Structures are given as structure tokens and as C-alpha cells.
Amino acid sequence: MSTLRVALVQLAADQDLAANIERAAALVKRAADERPQLVALPEMFSYRGPASGLRGSATELPGPLTAPFAELARSLDMWILLGSVAERSADPERPYNTSVLLDPAGQICARYRKRHLFDVSLDDGPSDRESARTTPGDRSVVAIMQGVAQETDVRIGLSVCFDLRFPELYREMAASGAVVMAVPANFTEATGRDHWEVLLRARAIENGAFVVAPAQCGTGGGVQTHGRSMVVDPWGVVIAQAPDGPGVIVADLDMERVVAVRRQLPTQPA
């Protein structure tokens, strides 16, 4: 049986870049005690705050935001998904919101720039225009994690937070062979309490794939977030969920489960 052990880090980032990176690194080290092949961090794990600070934190990739975790990937011999960081773009006012997958050698295996930006105005909830401070990406990304599940390659699709509401993106991933779909997030409490679990389970069911969703918790940038990091299996069953507050959850993903579900419910893109 080919099994991928994943660890999801849930944290409450604020405006202190150095402290956020230190806290995230400490949780990655704690996760390593469970011997996962993949550790995943949430969206904007290194900074949550005003747009001016976001622009100030933006760097080239690889760069200072990835370097400490590249070293951890090497020393701990595991894959690390940096949920997202601010990557410099051609517009200095609007960096990309970029998810980065590091291999066990500390190299960037894949990067995905968030395509769907959080431009919303909720009654009795937050109003935001992420597009005013972020440049969108323009393509889906599926990466090959070589030899992670008993020497078996695993294809993982990358997405970020608000992407979750656009099922066509996940169909693109499935068509490219993804069996695991990552959704690092900074989901608001106002939407998360009703939509987070429903949407994660829907994406898993539609594609017969595992969904791994590490999330921010607490308050960041003045907005309360939902937390409840989650792992969902290809049948739509929640197999791991974080309680409130920072921490780590672990789940074993049986790749044969993907094969079995897709055989029973053949809904994959042609």
C-alpha cells in the first residue's frame, strides 16, 4: 500500500515577519516528530497585516522567505509546502500571492500564483479587494512529488484560499493527474463557518482526490479567521481536523483510496 503522511500546520500570523517565520519553523520542526513526507503551511504564513507591510515583505523566489524552510527541508529530509508568500511582480505595488513547494533538497519544485483574488463585500462581514494589492496568476500547477509514498510518485495540485470557490481550477488539476490537492488558506470566520468544510469536501468528491487544507487561525489584519485546518479523503470524508488555535495535525493518505473511489465513481475529466 502506498501511503503519504502529511502534517498540516495551523498558525496565527501577524505583522511581525521575523516572529511569524520563527513560529512557523518551530511548528514545522514539531510536525517532523511525526515523520511526515510533506508538511504544509497556510496562506500568508509569514505576514498578515496592512498592504504596505505586504509589499515590504515581498521578495524574489528563492529568497529570504524560502531560505529558512529550504534548510529545514534538507535537514529534516521532507517536502515542505509554503502555503503562500509575497513574491515580487512587475508591479511593485501588487506582488503575487505565491504558493511554493520545496523538495527534500531544499529546491523549489513548483510555484503557483493565486489566480482568484478575494474581492468581496459581505453584509455584516469583511469587505476586501485583494486585487488592489496582489497581481493574479494565470495558470494551474500540478507538481510531481517523487518517491514520497513507498517510492511512488504523487501528483499534487496547488491552489490558495479563494481559489476553492472555482471548481474548474480543480478539474484542470485532476485532468493533469493530481491525486492530492492543496488549499492553504486564510479563510475568514464570516465565510468559513458555513462554507469551508462544504467546499473542501465538494472539491474532494468532484475529483476523487485527497484535499489538504492548512489554515490560519485567530485575528490577522483585523479580520477574524476560521482555522479548522482539514484533510478530506476522495469520498469526501474528513479524516483530520484541527481544533481552534495554533498546532499541527497529521493524516495518512492511502493512494489506493484514490484508485478505488475513481473506479466506483468515474467522474474524472476525459
ABEGO torsion letter per residue (X at the ends): XBBBBBBBBBBBBBABAAAAAAAAAAAAAAAAAAGBABBBBBBGAABBEBAAAAAAABBBOBBAAAAAAAAAAAAAGBBBBBABBBBBBABAABBBBBBBBBBAAGBBABBBBBABBBBBBBBGBBBBBAAAABBBBABBBBBBBBGABGGBBBBBBBBBEAAAABAAAAAAAAAAGBABBBBBBBBBAAAAAAAAAAAAAAAAAAAGBBBBBBBBBEBBGGBBBAEGBBBBBAAGBBABBBBBEBEBBBBBBBAAAAAAAAAABBABBX
